[in-house]
Structures are given as structure tokens and as C-alpha cells.
Amino acid sequence: MKIGIIGAGTVGQSLARAVLPLGHEVMLSSRDPYSEKMQQLAAETGAQVGTVGHTIAFGDVLAIALNWSAIPDVVGQGDWSGKVVMDMTNRFDGGSGLSAAEDLAQMLPGAQVVKALNTIGAEHYTNPQFDGQSATMFIAGDSESAKKTVAELITHMGFDVVDTGNLSTAAHLEALAGLWVHLAFRTGMGRDVAFKLIKR
């Protein structure tokens, strides 16, 4: 699978390091893909690097690994039509009244947006095992085929995937991310925590 990661910060790099050993091709986007920093990152990880436009064209799956405020700058830099877009963002400062994922889908009308990988610290993408159990990763989206693609990728990464329904349920996932932040930083639990859905 070709995975284009929009954003080469901590979250984007963590995803790249998680999926490259699984045999996927990866391109990380940057405003300056020829910078020394990006060339060193490519050498270290084996990922390709490119502009946002190159990365959009490259990926079968496009992962949004940006701060929400940066998204308006990238949506017009390529053709997103038909792309599976994995929305990994969290927006904690309000917005339109819809979830961030729903707002993103409105910005990218030709894309198939799936909310995923937003309810855990990015450092755990490479090893989502906690005390011998796979962390649960909740996903949401309107396209069943897009959710299947994302679910297969995240399962391959080692998560236990739970489909919560259509994209309108992404608001619950974003609230869960807020709870993760609260637990990690305001209760003293630290970042080595994850959610697990158990069923009788």
C-alpha cells in the first residue's frame, strides 16, 4: 500500500516508522522536502519525502498528521478525489459544531474520510501492546470500503480495531482523545496508557 503522510512532525514520523517495516511504501510531506532535516529523515526511515502535492498524488491512503490550524493550507495543494483519507487530528478548541473529521470531509468533498489513530500517543503506533493486550483503536467513516482499508492497515500495525459507525460518530472519538490527554497529563498516569474495549 502507498501511504502519503501529510505532515512530518512527531505524529507523521511515528506513523511512518510503524508502517514501513510492514512493507508499505511511505511518502512524508514537507514544505521543503530537500532540506537537510528531511533528507536525513528519509535516510533514517526509508520513507520518501515530497511536497504536499507530490504526497497527495503518491498515496492510495493519505494520513492527516497536522495540527488542525494547518489543514486549510494543504487542502488546495492537490487532487484528493477518490483518496482514502485517514484523519488523525484532534481539535480541542471548538469549531463549527461538527467534529473535526466531518469538517475535513466537507473540505475534501471527493475524498473518503475515516477517523482513526487519534486516541493514543503516537509513540505507541509502533507497539500498541499493553501488558500483553492490543490497544483498541476506534474508527469512524461513511465509506465501508475506506473503513475496510484503514482497518486492515491498523490491524496490521497491531491494534484491535472497532468500527463505531458513520463519520458523525467521530465526535465521540475526538472526545475520547480529550479524555486520553486528561488521563495522561492531568492525573499523573503519563503517556503509557491506552483504551481497551472488552466484551462479554
C-alpha positions as CSV (number, residue, x, y, z in Angstrom):
1,M,0.0,0.0,0.0
2,K,1.2,3.5,-0.8
3,I,0.7,5.8,2.2
4,G,1.1,9.5,1.9
5,I,1.5,11.2,5.3
6,I,0.7,14.9,5.3
7,G,2.9,16.3,8.0
8,A,6.4,15.2,9.0
9,G,6.3,16.0,12.7
10,T,6.2,13.6,15.6
11,V,2.8,12.0,14.6
12,G,3.7,11.7,11.0
13,Q,7.1,10.3,11.7
14,S,5.7,7.8,14.2
15,L,3.2,6.5,11.7
16,A,5.9,6.2,9.0
17,R,8.1,4.2,11.4
18,A,5.2,1.9,12.3
19,V,4.1,1.0,8.7
20,L,7.4,1.0,6.8
21,P,8.6,-2.3,8.5
22,L,5.2,-3.8,7.4
23,G,6.2,-3.5,3.7
24,H,4.2,-0.4,2.9
25,E,5.6,2.5,0.8
26,V,5.5,5.8,2.5
27,M,6.0,9.5,1.5
28,L,6.2,12.2,4.1
29,S,5.2,15.7,3.1
30,S,7.2,18.9,3.8
31,R,7.3,22.5,2.7
32,D,10.9,21.9,1.9
33,P,11.5,18.2,1.1
34,Y,15.1,18.9,0.0
35,S,16.1,20.3,3.4
36,E,18.9,18.6,5.3
37,K,16.4,17.6,8.0
38,M,14.0,15.9,5.6
39,Q,16.8,14.2,3.6
40,Q,18.2,12.8,6.9
41,L,14.7,11.6,7.9
42,A,14.4,9.8,4.6
43,A,17.8,8.2,5.1
44,E,16.9,7.1,8.6
45,T,13.5,5.7,7.9
46,G,13.5,4.6,4.3
47,A,10.5,6.9,3.6
48,Q,10.3,9.1,0.5
49,V,9.8,12.8,1.0
50,G,7.9,15.2,-1.2
51,T,5.8,18.4,-1.3
52,V,2.2,18.2,-0.2
53,G,1.1,18.0,-3.8
54,H,3.6,15.1,-4.5
55,T,2.4,13.3,-1.4
56,I,-1.3,13.6,-2.3
57,A,-0.6,12.2,-5.7
58,F,1.5,9.4,-4.3
59,G,-0.8,8.0,-1.7
60,D,-3.6,5.5,-2.0
61,V,-4.2,6.3,1.6
62,L,-3.5,9.8,2.9
63,A,-2.9,10.3,6.6
64,I,-3.5,13.8,8.0
65,A,-0.9,14.2,10.7
66,L,-1.1,18.0,11.2
67,N,-2.3,20.5,13.7
68,W,-5.9,21.4,12.8
69,S,-4.8,25.0,12.1
70,A,-2.5,23.9,9.3
71,I,-5.2,22.0,7.3
72,P,-6.6,24.9,5.3
73,D,-3.2,25.5,3.8
74,V,-2.9,21.9,2.4
75,V,-6.4,21.1,1.1
76,G,-5.9,23.0,-2.1
77,Q,-2.5,21.6,-2.9
78,G,-3.6,18.5,-4.8
79,D,-6.4,16.3,-6.0
80,W,-7.9,14.4,-3.2
81,S,-10.7,12.8,-5.3
82,G,-11.1,9.1,-4.6
83,K,-8.5,9.1,-1.9
84,V,-8.9,7.3,1.4
85,V,-8.1,10.0,4.0
86,M,-7.2,8.9,7.5
87,D,-7.9,11.8,9.8
88,M,-5.6,11.5,12.8
89,T,-6.2,15.1,14.1
90,N,-7.7,16.3,17.3
91,R,-9.2,19.8,17.8
92,F,-9.8,20.8,21.4
93,D,-10.7,24.4,20.9
94,G,-14.2,24.2,19.5
95,G,-15.1,24.6,15.9
96,S,-18.1,24.5,13.6
97,G,-20.3,22.4,15.9
98,L,-19.4,19.3,13.9
99,S,-16.4,17.0,14.6
100,A,-13.1,17.8,13.0
101,A,-13.5,14.8,10.8
102,E,-16.8,16.0,9.5
103,D,-15.4,19.4,8.8
104,L,-12.4,17.8,7.0
105,A,-14.8,15.8,4.8
106,Q,-16.6,19.0,3.8
107,M,-13.2,20.5,2.8
108,L,-12.4,17.4,0.8
109,P,-15.7,16.5,-1.0
110,G,-14.2,13.9,-3.3
111,A,-12.3,12.0,-0.6
112,Q,-13.4,9.2,1.7
113,V,-12.5,10.3,5.3
114,V,-12.0,7.9,8.1
115,K,-11.3,9.0,11.7
116,A,-8.6,6.9,13.2
117,L,-5.4,6.8,15.3
118,N,-6.3,9.8,17.3
119,T,-7.0,8.3,20.8
120,I,-3.5,7.2,21.7
121,G,0.0,8.7,22.0
122,A,1.8,8.5,18.6
123,E,4.8,6.8,20.1
124,H,2.6,3.7,20.6
125,Y,1.9,3.3,16.9
126,T,5.0,1.0,16.6
127,N,4.0,-1.2,19.5
128,P,0.3,-1.0,20.7
129,Q,0.7,-3.8,23.1
130,F,-0.1,-3.1,26.8
131,D,0.5,-5.9,29.3
132,G,0.0,-8.5,26.6
133,Q,-3.1,-6.9,25.2
134,S,-3.6,-5.0,21.9
135,A,-4.9,-1.5,22.4
136,T,-8.3,-0.8,20.9
137,M,-8.4,1.7,18.0
138,F,-11.8,3.1,17.2
139,I,-12.5,4.2,13.6
140,A,-15.5,6.0,12.0
141,G,-16.4,6.8,8.4
142,D,-19.2,6.9,5.9
143,S,-17.4,4.6,3.3
144,E,-17.4,0.9,4.1
145,S,-14.6,0.3,1.6
146,A,-12.5,3.1,3.0
147,K,-13.0,1.8,6.6
148,K,-12.0,-1.7,5.5
149,T,-8.8,-0.3,4.0
150,V,-8.0,1.6,7.2
151,A,-9.0,-1.2,9.5
152,E,-6.7,-3.6,7.6
153,L,-3.8,-1.2,7.9
154,I,-4.3,-0.5,11.6
155,T,-4.8,-4.2,12.4
156,H,-1.6,-4.9,10.6
157,M,0.0,-2.4,13.0
158,G,-1.1,-4.5,15.9
159,F,-4.3,-2.7,17.1
160,D,-7.7,-4.2,17.9
161,V,-9.9,-2.2,15.6
162,V,-13.5,-1.3,16.4
163,D,-15.8,0.4,13.8
164,T,-18.0,2.8,15.7
165,G,-20.2,3.7,12.6
166,N,-20.5,6.6,10.2
167,L,-18.5,9.8,10.3
168,S,-20.9,11.5,12.6
169,T,-19.6,9.3,15.4
170,A,-16.2,10.8,15.1
171,A,-17.2,13.4,17.7
172,H,-17.1,10.6,20.3
173,L,-13.6,9.6,19.2
174,E,-12.4,13.1,19.5
175,A,-14.0,13.4,22.9
176,L,-12.2,10.1,23.8
177,A,-8.9,11.7,22.7
178,G,-9.6,14.6,25.1
179,L,-10.0,12.0,27.9
180,W,-6.7,10.4,26.9
181,V,-5.0,13.8,27.2
182,H,-6.6,14.4,30.6
183,L,-5.6,11.0,31.9
184,A,-2.0,11.3,30.5
185,F,-1.3,14.8,31.6
186,R,-3.6,15.8,34.4
187,T,-4.0,12.7,36.6
188,G,-0.3,11.6,36.7
189,M,-0.9,8.5,34.7
190,G,1.6,9.5,32.0
191,R,1.5,8.7,28.3
192,D,1.8,4.9,28.7
193,V,-1.9,4.4,28.7
194,A,-4.4,3.2,26.1
195,F,-8.1,2.3,25.8
196,K,-9.3,-1.3,25.6
197,L,-12.9,-2.3,24.7
198,I,-13.9,-5.6,26.4
199,K,-16.9,-7.6,25.6
200,R,-18.7,-10.4,27.4
